[in-house]
Amino acid sequence: MGDDKGPALGGGNDPVSAPPPSDPKATLHRYLRDARQALLWKLDGLSEYDIRRPMTPTGTNLLGLVKHTASVELGYLGDTFGRPSEIELPWFAEDAEDNADMWATSRETREDILGLYHAVWAHTDETIRLLPLDAPGRVPWWAPEKANVTLHQILVHMVTETQRHAGQADIVREMIDGAVGLFPDRPNMPAGDAQWWTDYVARLEEAAGDAARQVDPGGRRAGEEDDRRAR
């Protein structure tokens, strides 16, 4: 297990004190700010190509994850509570192509998307500041029987959504250049060197093969069948 000790991070890189247990709204807001930063730093130090290129069969890419997360946060913590923003999201227009919020066009710069996310934070943080946790809202794109919500529910939803996409970004970044961790200064990872990780992965591969053979005695480790065919 990793080292989960260290200061919590707020909206920037400066450590902030955790709110007292009696302030659940501040706690949820802190977790949302942490999730935002966990997602954003995955773009640090990468080229324009690397932040945009699709890394999975369904096109998952880093800048697209930020674009999508910014867009849905604006809806959930803006329109849902009667606080529309002047920020335009043309990729949500009725005539927009599917998944237009999940990637950045060549005309949309890194600065455009990061600037959008920061502008969204300013608007949604104000929603959180102004409203109590039991403030009612309505999510127009949800099914009618589920559309009536509270700020508490939407904060939990948005923390979950942002951390989900931060987790996707974590894997995508590791696929690009091997960089891993929760935050640059608090990775929450074992302090192993390259050889430690090589040995660790080999041990996992061996354990997976052993488990498979317990179920299927004829099971082989990954690559063994290819090796046999090559002979």
C-alpha positions, 0 to 999 in steps of 0.5 A: 500500500502507498503512503497516504500521509501528507497535507490535503490539496485544495484548489491550487498546490498550496496545502490547506487545512482539512475542515472540521468533521462538523462541516460536511460541505467544506469536506465535500468541496475539499475532495472536489478540489483535490480531484480536480488537481489530480486530473489536471496535473496529468497533463503537466510536461507533455507535448501537444500531441501527447495530451491529445492522442487517443490511447484506448480503442474508444479514444480516451485522451488527456485533454478530452478528459479535462474538457469533458469534466469541465463541461459536466461540472458546469452543468451539474453545479450551474444550471441544475441550481438555477445558476446558468453561466455565460460560458459557451459549450458548443459541443453540447449543442443539439447539432454537435457530433457525438462525443464532441466533449471528449476530445479537443480539435486542433483549433482548441488550444491547451490554454483554451481547455485549461482556461475553461476549466478554471472559469468553471471552477470560479462559477461552481465554487460560487454555487457551493459557497452560496447554497446549503447542502439541502438546496434543491435542484433539478438535473434536466438531462436525468430521468424525471423520477431522478431529476430532483436533487440536492446540492449534497447529492450533486457534490457527491456525484461530482466528486465521484465523476471527477475522480473517475476521470482522474483515474482514467487519466492516471492510467493514460499518463502511465501509458504515455511516459510512465509518470504515475501518482496522485499528486506530484509531491504526494504520489501515494505510491511505493518508493520502489526503483525501476527494478523493484517495479519490474520484479513486482510486475513479474510476480503479478504475472506469475500469480495470474498464471498460477491462478489460471492453471488452478482453474484450467490445468492447461492454462498458460502464462501470457506469451507462452502460446506465441512462443510455442508457435514461433518455434 
